[in-house]
Amino acid sequence: MKHTNRRHRLDELRSREYEGTLTDQEHAELLAIFAELDAEETEALKPAKEKSQKLQKEKEDLEVIASQLQDIVVEHNQLITDARTYLTQLHSKRALLADKYYQLTGQNIPKDYLETK
């Protein structure tokens, strides 16, 4: 009921303000009503603001984690590239050694020698 009365009074004061017939006392009352409304709005918005701030913090934390995970992916991909490059070098060296062995012995390197132990 208080809000209905206040709303009605606010409408009256705004109407008088528009007409230019507002007294100093009524002007003060109008400002007081606006201050009450602002305070109520601020209080009503407080949980939403807190939730928004919490979500913003969580978002920032997740962005940091996402960035760190992206760094890991980049490093992992570089590791794979390095491993492939190294494997290619190993195959080249092995082929070179096999050629040298063949030139010296006239035979291919025995298969069991090439198996991993």
VODREN-688451 format. One record per residue: residue number from 1; residue in one letter; x, y, z of N, C-alpha, C in turn. Coordinates in Angstrom, 2 decimals, always signed. Last residue first. Layout:
// residues N
+-----+------+---------+---------+---------+---------+---------+---------+---------+---------+---------+
| seq | type |    n.px |    n.py |    n.pz |   ca.px |   ca.py |   ca.pz |    c.px |    c.py |    c.pz |
+-----+------+---------+---------+---------+---------+---------+---------+---------+---------+---------+
| NUM |    a |       X |       Y |       Z |       X |       Y |       Z |       X |       Y |       Z |
...
+-----+------+---------+---------+---------+---------+---------+---------+---------+---------+---------+
***
This chain:
// residues 117
+-----+------+---------+---------+---------+---------+---------+---------+---------+---------+---------+
| seq | type |    n.px |    n.py |    n.pz |   ca.px |   ca.py |   ca.pz |    c.px |    c.py |    c.pz |
+-----+------+---------+---------+---------+---------+---------+---------+---------+---------+---------+
| 117 |    k |  +65.72 |  -53.08 |  -29.47 |  +65.94 |  -54.00 |  -28.36 |  +65.60 |  -53.34 |  -27.07 |
| 116 |    t |  +64.47 |  -53.08 |  -32.75 |  +64.67 |  -52.36 |  -31.49 |  +64.82 |  -53.37 |  -30.37 |
| 115 |    e |  +66.22 |  -54.39 |  -35.59 |  +65.10 |  -54.41 |  -34.65 |  +65.47 |  -53.70 |  -33.36 |
| 114 |    l |  +68.52 |  -54.49 |  -37.04 |  +67.73 |  -53.27 |  -37.14 |  +66.56 |  -53.23 |  -36.15 |
| 113 |    y |  +69.45 |  -57.03 |  -36.65 |  +70.27 |  -55.92 |  -36.17 |  +69.47 |  -54.62 |  -36.11 |
| 112 |    d |  +67.67 |  -58.57 |  -38.03 |  +67.64 |  -58.62 |  -36.56 |  +68.50 |  -57.52 |  -35.94 |
| 111 |    k |  +68.42 |  -58.02 |  -40.71 |  +67.14 |  -57.55 |  -40.19 |  +67.13 |  -57.54 |  -38.66 |
| 110 |    p |  +71.75 |  -56.90 |  -41.50 |  +70.84 |  -57.98 |  -41.10 |  +69.58 |  -57.39 |  -40.43 |
| 109 |    i |  +72.29 |  -54.70 |  -44.19 |  +72.35 |  -54.88 |  -42.73 |  +71.34 |  -55.95 |  -42.35 |
| 108 |    n |  +73.35 |  -56.32 |  -47.23 |  +72.45 |  -55.44 |  -46.48 |  +72.63 |  -55.70 |  -44.99 |
| 107 |    q |  +76.72 |  -56.45 |  -48.52 |  +75.49 |  -57.06 |  -47.99 |  +74.63 |  -55.99 |  -47.32 |
| 106 |    g |  +79.09 |  -55.41 |  -49.05 |  +78.35 |  -55.96 |  -50.19 |  +77.06 |  -56.62 |  -49.75 |
| 105 |    t |  +80.60 |  -54.17 |  -47.16 |  +80.44 |  -55.62 |  -47.06 |  +79.78 |  -56.24 |  -48.28 |
| 104 |    l |  +80.79 |  -51.44 |  -47.84 |  +81.93 |  -52.13 |  -47.24 |  +81.81 |  -53.65 |  -47.33 |
| 103 |    q |  +78.33 |  -50.81 |  -48.92 |  +79.53 |  -50.54 |  -49.71 |  +80.73 |  -51.30 |  -49.17 |
| 102 |    y |  +76.67 |  -51.52 |  -46.78 |  +76.56 |  -52.26 |  -48.04 |  +77.82 |  -52.07 |  -48.89 |
| 101 |    y |  +77.44 |  -49.58 |  -44.94 |  +77.61 |  -51.00 |  -44.60 |  +77.60 |  -51.84 |  -45.87 |
| 100 |    k |  +76.60 |  -47.28 |  -46.32 |  +78.03 |  -47.48 |  -46.01 |  +78.32 |  -48.95 |  -45.71 |
|  99 |    d |  +73.80 |  -47.75 |  -46.34 |  +74.56 |  -47.64 |  -47.60 |  +76.05 |  -47.87 |  -47.36 |
|  98 |    a |  +73.29 |  -47.69 |  -43.61 |  +73.02 |  -48.93 |  -44.36 |  +73.76 |  -48.92 |  -45.69 |
|  97 |    l |  +73.94 |  -45.04 |  -43.06 |  +74.74 |  -46.12 |  -42.46 |  +74.54 |  -47.44 |  -43.21 |
|  96 |    l |  +71.89 |  -43.82 |  -44.53 |  +73.29 |  -43.54 |  -44.84 |  +74.21 |  -44.64 |  -44.30 |
|  95 |    a |  +69.67 |  -44.79 |  -43.18 |  +69.84 |  -45.13 |  -44.59 |  +71.30 |  -44.91 |  -45.02 |
|  94 |    r |  +70.13 |  -43.58 |  -40.71 |  +70.08 |  -45.04 |  -40.79 |  +70.31 |  -45.49 |  -42.24 |
|  93 |    k |  +69.94 |  -40.88 |  -41.39 |  +71.21 |  -41.41 |  -40.87 |  +71.27 |  -42.93 |  -40.99 |
|  92 |    s |  +67.21 |  -40.84 |  -42.17 |  +68.27 |  -40.47 |  -43.13 |  +69.61 |  -41.03 |  -42.68 |
|  91 |    h |  +65.97 |  -41.55 |  -39.78 |  +65.80 |  -42.41 |  -40.96 |  +66.89 |  -42.11 |  -42.00 |
|  90 |    l |  +66.76 |  -39.34 |  -38.22 |  +67.19 |  -40.69 |  -37.86 |  +67.07 |  -41.65 |  -39.04 |
|  89 |    q |  +65.41 |  -37.26 |  -39.55 |  +66.88 |  -37.26 |  -39.49 |  +67.42 |  -38.65 |  -39.15 |
|  88 |    t |  +62.80 |  -38.08 |  -39.02 |  +63.25 |  -37.99 |  -40.41 |  +64.78 |  -38.00 |  -40.47 |
|  87 |    l |  +62.82 |  -37.78 |  -36.26 |  +62.63 |  -39.11 |  -36.83 |  +63.09 |  -39.14 |  -38.29 |
|  86 |    y |  +63.10 |  -35.01 |  -36.07 |  +64.16 |  -35.87 |  -35.55 |  +64.05 |  -37.27 |  -36.14 |
|  85 |    t |  +60.65 |  -34.24 |  -37.19 |  +61.91 |  -33.79 |  -37.81 |  +63.06 |  -34.71 |  -37.37 |
|  84 |    r |  +58.92 |  -35.39 |  -35.34 |  +58.88 |  -35.83 |  -36.75 |  +60.17 |  -35.44 |  -37.47 |
|  83 |    a |  +59.64 |  -33.94 |  -33.06 |  +59.81 |  -35.40 |  -33.07 |  +59.81 |  -35.92 |  -34.51 |
|  82 |    d |  +58.91 |  -31.34 |  -33.80 |  +60.31 |  -31.64 |  -33.51 |  +60.57 |  -33.14 |  -33.58 |
|  81 |    t |  +56.13 |  -31.74 |  -34.03 |  +56.91 |  -31.31 |  -35.20 |  +58.39 |  -31.64 |  -35.01 |
|  80 |    i |  +55.57 |  -32.39 |  -31.36 |  +55.29 |  -33.36 |  -32.43 |  +56.09 |  -33.02 |  -33.68 |
|  79 |    l |  +56.31 |  -29.97 |  -30.15 |  +56.98 |  -31.22 |  -29.77 |  +56.78 |  -32.28 |  -30.85 |
|  78 |    q |  +54.45 |  -28.26 |  -31.27 |  +55.87 |  -28.07 |  -31.59 |  +56.67 |  -29.33 |  -31.25 |
|  77 |    n |  +52.16 |  -29.30 |  -30.08 |  +52.29 |  -29.37 |  -31.54 |  +53.74 |  -29.17 |  -31.97 |
|  76 |    h |  +52.79 |  -28.62 |  -27.44 |  +52.63 |  -30.02 |  -27.81 |  +52.78 |  -30.20 |  -29.32 |
|  75 |    e |  +52.76 |  -25.82 |  -27.58 |  +54.01 |  -26.52 |  -27.23 |  +53.94 |  -27.99 |  -27.63 |
|  74 |    v |  +50.05 |  -25.46 |  -28.23 |  +51.09 |  -24.97 |  -29.13 |  +52.41 |  -25.70 |  -28.87 |
|  73 |    v |  +48.85 |  -26.60 |  -25.96 |  +48.57 |  -27.15 |  -27.29 |  +49.66 |  -26.73 |  -28.27 |
|  72 |    i |  +49.81 |  -24.86 |  -23.98 |  +50.18 |  -26.28 |  -23.94 |  +49.97 |  -26.92 |  -25.31 |
|  71 |    d |  +48.55 |  -22.50 |  -24.78 |  +50.02 |  -22.56 |  -24.77 |  +50.49 |  -24.02 |  -24.77 |
|  70 |    q |  +45.92 |  -23.25 |  -24.29 |  +46.34 |  -22.98 |  -25.67 |  +47.86 |  -23.02 |  -25.78 |
|  69 |    l |  +46.01 |  -23.38 |  -21.53 |  +45.78 |  -24.61 |  -22.29 |  +46.20 |  -24.43 |  -23.75 |
|  68 |    q |  +46.35 |  -20.66 |  -21.01 |  +47.41 |  -21.60 |  -20.62 |  +47.26 |  -22.93 |  -21.36 |
|  67 |    s |  +43.92 |  -19.71 |  -21.99 |  +45.17 |  -19.24 |  -22.57 |  +46.32 |  -20.19 |  -22.25 |
|  66 |    a |  +42.16 |  -20.99 |  -20.26 |  +42.09 |  -21.26 |  -21.70 |  +43.38 |  -20.84 |  -22.40 |
|  65 |    i |  +42.90 |  -19.78 |  -17.85 |  +43.10 |  -21.22 |  -18.03 |  +43.10 |  -21.58 |  -19.51 |
|  64 |    v |  +42.09 |  -17.16 |  -18.42 |  +43.49 |  -17.43 |  -18.08 |  +43.80 |  -18.91 |  -18.31 |
|  63 |    e |  +39.37 |  -17.57 |  -18.81 |  +40.17 |  -17.06 |  -19.92 |  +41.66 |  -17.30 |  -19.68 |
|  62 |    l |  +38.62 |  -18.35 |  -16.26 |  +38.54 |  -19.33 |  -17.35 |  +39.34 |  -18.87 |  -18.57 |
|  61 |    d |  +38.98 |  -15.92 |  -14.91 |  +39.75 |  -17.10 |  -14.51 |  +39.78 |  -18.14 |  -15.63 |
|  60 |    e |  +37.06 |  -14.37 |  -16.26 |  +38.48 |  -13.99 |  -16.34 |  +39.36 |  -15.18 |  -15.96 |
|  59 |    k |  +34.75 |  -15.76 |  -15.47 |  +35.09 |  -15.64 |  -16.89 |  +36.57 |  -15.31 |  -17.05 |
|  58 |    e |  +34.81 |  -15.34 |  -12.72 |  +34.91 |  -16.70 |  -13.24 |  +35.31 |  -16.69 |  -14.72 |
|  57 |    k |  +34.44 |  -12.56 |  -12.75 |  +35.67 |  -13.13 |  -12.18 |  +35.88 |  -14.54 |  -12.70 |
|  56 |    q |  +31.87 |  -12.45 |  -13.86 |  +32.98 |  -11.79 |  -14.54 |  +34.32 |  -12.35 |  -14.06 |
|  55 |    l |  +30.41 |  -13.76 |  -11.87 |  +30.52 |  -14.36 |  -13.20 |  +31.66 |  -13.75 |  -14.00 |
|  54 |    k |  +30.72 |  -11.87 |   -9.81 |  +31.21 |  -13.25 |   -9.63 |  +31.40 |  -13.93 |  -10.99 |
|  53 |    q |  +29.44 |   -9.69 |  -10.95 |  +30.86 |   -9.58 |  -10.62 |  +31.48 |  -10.97 |  -10.45 |
|  52 |    s |  +26.84 |  -10.75 |  -11.14 |  +27.55 |  -10.32 |  -12.35 |  +29.05 |  -10.23 |  -12.10 |
|  51 |    k |  +26.26 |  -11.12 |   -8.45 |  +26.30 |  -12.28 |   -9.34 |  +27.07 |  -11.94 |  -10.61 |
|  50 |    e |  +26.29 |   -8.44 |   -7.66 |  +27.23 |   -9.38 |   -7.05 |  +27.39 |  -10.62 |   -7.94 |
|  49 |    k |  +24.17 |   -7.47 |   -9.21 |  +25.52 |   -6.93 |   -9.40 |  +26.57 |   -7.88 |   -8.84 |
|  48 |    a |  +22.07 |   -8.96 |   -8.13 |  +22.40 |   -9.12 |   -9.54 |  +23.81 |   -8.60 |   -9.83 |
|  47 |    p |  +22.02 |   -8.02 |   -5.47 |  +22.33 |   -9.44 |   -5.76 |  +22.73 |   -9.66 |   -7.22 |
|  46 |    k |  +21.50 |   -5.15 |   -6.01 |  +22.73 |   -5.63 |   -5.36 |  +23.01 |   -7.11 |   -5.65 |
|  45 |    l |  +19.10 |   -4.24 |   -6.91 |  +20.07 |   -4.67 |   -7.92 |  +21.33 |   -5.29 |   -7.32 |
|  44 |    a |  +17.80 |   -3.48 |   -4.60 |  +17.22 |   -4.56 |   -5.40 |  +18.22 |   -5.11 |   -6.41 |
|  43 |    e |  +19.40 |   -1.34 |   -3.82 |  +19.31 |   -2.54 |   -2.97 |  +18.78 |   -3.73 |   -3.76 |
|  42 |    t |  +18.87 |   +0.42 |   -5.92 |  +20.25 |   -0.01 |   -5.65 |  +20.25 |   -1.29 |   -4.83 |
|  41 |    e |  +16.13 |   +0.77 |   -5.56 |  +16.64 |   +0.17 |   -6.79 |  +18.06 |   -0.37 |   -6.59 |
|  40 |    e |  +16.10 |   +2.03 |   -3.10 |  +15.43 |   +0.73 |   -3.26 |  +15.94 |   +0.01 |   -4.50 |
|  39 |    a |  +17.47 |   +4.38 |   -3.75 |  +18.02 |   +3.49 |   -2.72 |  +17.40 |   +2.10 |   -2.85 |
|  38 |    d |  +15.72 |   +5.48 |   -5.66 |  +17.10 |   +5.14 |   -6.04 |  +17.71 |   +4.15 |   -5.05 |
|  37 |    l |  +13.47 |   +5.88 |   -4.04 |  +13.40 |   +4.97 |   -5.18 |  +14.79 |   +4.53 |   -5.63 |
|  36 |    e |  +14.52 |   +7.79 |   -2.27 |  +14.03 |   +6.50 |   -1.77 |  +14.00 |   +5.47 |   -2.90 |
|  35 |    a |  +15.03 |   +9.86 |   -4.11 |  +16.14 |   +9.29 |   -3.34 |  +15.75 |   +7.92 |   -2.79 |
|  34 |    f |  +12.43 |  +10.44 |   -4.96 |  +13.42 |   +9.95 |   -5.93 |  +14.60 |   +9.28 |   -5.21 |
|  33 |    i |  +11.44 |  +11.40 |   -2.52 |  +10.85 |  +10.19 |   -3.12 |  +11.82 |   +9.59 |   -4.14 |
|  32 |    a |  +13.03 |  +13.67 |   -2.25 |  +13.10 |  +12.61 |   -1.24 |  +12.53 |  +11.30 |   -1.79 |
|  31 |    l |  +12.17 |  +15.21 |   -4.41 |  +13.56 |  +14.74 |   -4.37 |  +13.73 |  +13.61 |   -3.37 |
|  30 |    l |   +9.55 |  +15.65 |   -3.53 |   +9.79 |  +14.95 |   -4.79 |  +11.22 |  +14.39 |   -4.82 |
|  29 |    e |  +10.04 |  +17.17 |   -1.23 |   +9.37 |  +15.87 |   -1.11 |   +9.61 |  +15.02 |   -2.36 |
|  28 |    a |  +11.14 |  +19.42 |   -2.42 |  +11.96 |  +18.64 |   -1.49 |  +11.37 |  +17.24 |   -1.32 |
|  27 |    h |   +8.87 |  +20.25 |   -3.78 |  +10.09 |  +19.92 |   -4.53 |  +11.01 |  +19.06 |   -3.67 |
|  26 |    e |   +7.21 |  +20.83 |   -1.67 |   +6.86 |  +19.72 |   -2.56 |   +8.07 |  +19.30 |   -3.39 |
|  25 |    q |   +8.59 |  +23.06 |   -0.68 |   +8.39 |  +21.89 |   +0.19 |   +8.05 |  +20.66 |   -0.66 |
|  24 |    d |   +8.39 |  +24.80 |   -2.83 |   +9.72 |  +24.36 |   -2.37 |   +9.60 |  +23.10 |   -1.52 |
|  23 |    t |   +5.69 |  +23.73 |   -5.00 |   +6.27 |  +24.57 |   -3.94 |   +7.65 |  +24.03 |   -3.58 |
|  22 |    l |   +4.80 |  +23.71 |   -8.40 |   +5.40 |  +22.96 |   -7.30 |   +6.01 |  +23.93 |   -6.28 |
|  21 |    t |   +3.74 |  +24.58 |  -10.73 |   +3.08 |  +25.03 |   -9.49 |   +3.64 |  +24.33 |   -8.27 |
|  20 |    g |   +4.38 |  +23.72 |  -13.26 |   +5.13 |  +24.84 |  -12.72 |   +4.54 |  +25.38 |  -11.42 |
|  19 |    e |   +3.42 |  +21.48 |  -14.42 |   +2.58 |  +22.68 |  -14.50 |   +3.31 |  +23.93 |  -14.00 |
|  18 |    y |   +5.42 |  +19.74 |  -13.67 |   +5.22 |  +20.01 |  -15.09 |   +4.41 |  +21.30 |  -15.29 |
|  17 |    e |   +4.92 |  +19.66 |  -10.94 |   +6.21 |  +20.16 |  -11.44 |   +6.08 |  +20.56 |  -12.91 |
|  16 |    r |   +2.44 |  +18.49 |  -10.90 |   +2.56 |  +19.88 |  -10.43 |   +3.88 |  +20.49 |  -10.90 |
|  15 |    s |   +3.23 |  +15.97 |  -11.85 |   +2.24 |  +16.75 |  -12.59 |   +2.34 |  +18.23 |  -12.20 |
|  14 |    r |   +4.90 |  +15.19 |   -9.82 |   +5.45 |  +15.34 |  -11.18 |   +4.52 |  +16.19 |  -12.03 |
|  13 |    l |   +3.07 |  +15.02 |   -7.71 |   +4.18 |  +15.98 |   -7.66 |   +4.77 |  +16.23 |   -9.04 |
|  12 |    e |   +1.41 |  +12.92 |   -8.63 |   +0.87 |  +14.26 |   -8.34 |   +1.97 |  +15.32 |   -8.38 |
|  11 |    d |   +3.24 |  +10.81 |   -8.82 |   +2.54 |  +11.27 |  -10.02 |   +1.97 |  +12.68 |   -9.81 |
|  10 |    l |   +3.93 |  +10.61 |   -6.11 |   +4.96 |  +10.95 |   -7.10 |   +4.30 |  +11.49 |   -8.38 |
|   9 |    r |   +1.50 |   +9.75 |   -5.06 |   +2.04 |  +11.05 |   -4.66 |   +3.10 |  +11.52 |   -5.65 |
|   8 |    h |   +1.34 |   +7.24 |   -6.29 |   +0.29 |   +8.24 |   -6.55 |   +0.81 |   +9.64 |   -6.21 |
|   7 |    r |   +3.57 |   +6.07 |   -5.15 |   +3.49 |   +6.20 |   -6.61 |   +2.46 |   +7.28 |   -6.98 |
|   6 |    r |   +2.85 |   +6.09 |   -2.50 |   +4.03 |   +6.85 |   -2.92 |   +3.98 |   +7.09 |   -4.43 |
|   5 |    n |   +0.65 |   +4.39 |   -2.58 |   +0.49 |   +5.79 |   -2.15 |   +1.66 |   +6.65 |   -2.63 |
|   4 |    t |   +1.98 |   +2.08 |   -3.40 |   +0.89 |   +2.63 |   -4.21 |   +0.66 |   +4.09 |   -3.87 |
|   3 |    h |   +3.76 |   +1.68 |   -1.32 |   +4.29 |   +1.94 |   -2.67 |   +3.21 |   +2.54 |   -3.58 |
|   2 |    k |   +1.99 |   +1.17 |   +0.77 |   +2.89 |   +2.32 |   +0.85 |   +3.40 |   +2.71 |   -0.54 |
|   1 |    m |   +0.82 |   -1.18 |   +0.00 |   +0.00 |   +0.00 |   +0.00 |   +0.87 |   +1.26 |   +0.00 |
+-----+------+---------+---------+---------+---------+---------+---------+---------+---------+---------+
***
